[in-house]
Structures are given as structure tokens and as C-alpha cells.
Amino acid sequence: MIKTSLWLCAAFLLAMTIGPVTFAVAQSGRPDDADIYLVFETRGSHRLTRDLAGIGAKEIGPVRAPFARMITAVPTGHAHLIKSGYIVMPASALALICGIKVKETST
């Protein structure tokens, strides 16, 4: 009985983890309407700092996560980061994972 409960709990936790991760991977690389992105650092921090300065992107937020940075960049900068091999996720996708609905503004 306990073994069955443990397997059910493990399956539930796996399903709860795979859903958001799959959604995030599917959204990575897409442009964001507000030009705000989450850039994951898989290499050295100094290289990303140099690349961000080269494209004119600015880091936003009061603190820096150990594995990622939230930035604002123009669409050409977004494309440059993807070509450089970074994993770039639009901030609106992160907001959707957290349950925040982003209203689109008409210009």
C-alpha cells in the first residue's frame, strides 16, 4: 500500500515538474512584445556581460539570479543572443507560468 502511494506521489511530482519546463522550452526563442527576456547563463558570467553590452541590452531587476538574468533588449539583440547560443525566454511566458495575464496594448 505504501509502495503504491509513493509511486503515485512520484508520478504526480514528475507531472507537475514536466509541464512548466516543457512550456518554458516551447516558448524559448520567441520574441516578447515588451522586449523583456530571461537569459539563462550556461557559460561564464563575464561572457554574457560582454555580449549584453555589445547589443545594447540592459539588465533589469534589483538582484541577479545565480543562473539567469532578466534583460530588456531590442528584437535584433534578442536574435543575436539566440545565435550566440544562449537560452532566451520571453518574460511574458514566465508570467503565464506564474498565472499572471499580460494585457497587450494597442499602439
N, C-alpha and C positions, 0 to 999 in steps of 0.2 A: 504494500500500500504506500509506504513512504517512498519507495523507489519510483513508483508511478507519479507521485506528486512532484518529486524532484525533476523528472523528465518533462512534465507539463510546465513547471516553472521555468526550466531552461529553454524550452521551446517558446514560451511567451516572451522571455527576456531577449532571445535572439530575434524574434519578430519585431519587437519594439526598437531594437537597435538597427536592424537592416532597413526598415522603412525610411527613417530620416537620412541615413547615409546614402541610400540609393537615390533619394530625391536630390540631395546635395550634389552628388556626382552628375546626375542628369542636368542640373542647372549650371554646372561649371562651364565657363567659356561663353556664356550668353551675355550680351550687353545689358546694362542696367539703365533704366530711364533716368535715374538721378545721378548716374555716373559714380556710384559708391560701390566699392568692391571689397571683398575679403580675400587677401592674397596669402596663400599658405607657403611657408618657408620650409623647403625640404633641403636646402643647402645652407650656406653661411649667411648670416645676417648682414654682413658688410656688402656682399654682392647685391642683395635686394635693395639696400640703401642706395648703392650706386645706380642701379637700374631705375629706381624711382626718381632719383634726381635727374637722370638722363631724359626721361619722358615728361618731366614737369608734374609728376604726381605728388600729392601731399598726403601725409599720414594724418588721420583724424582720430580723435578719442583721447581720453585722459591717461590711459595705460596701454601698454603693449603686451599682447599675449605671447607666451613663450614660443608658439608655433605659427602664428599668423599676424597679419597687420590689416587694419581697416584703412582704406585709402580712398581718395577721390581722384579720378583720372578721366581724361577725355577719351572718346572711343578709340582713337588711334593709339593711345597709350595702353589701353586695355588689350588691343590686338598685339602690341609689342610684347607685353608681359606673357601672353599666351605663347607667342613664338619663341620667347626666351626659355620656355619650359616650366613656368610657374602654374600652379593650380589657382585659378581665379574664379571666385563665386560672387554673383551679384548679391548685394545686401538685401534686395527685396526677397530673394529666395530664402535667406536666413530669417527674415521677418516672417515669412509664411510658415517656416518650421516652428517658430515660436508662437504662432497663432495671431500675428499682427497683420491686419489687412491694410495694404498700402493703396491709398487713393491716387489715381492718375489725374494729373492736372491737364487741362486743355490749354494750349498756348495759341 
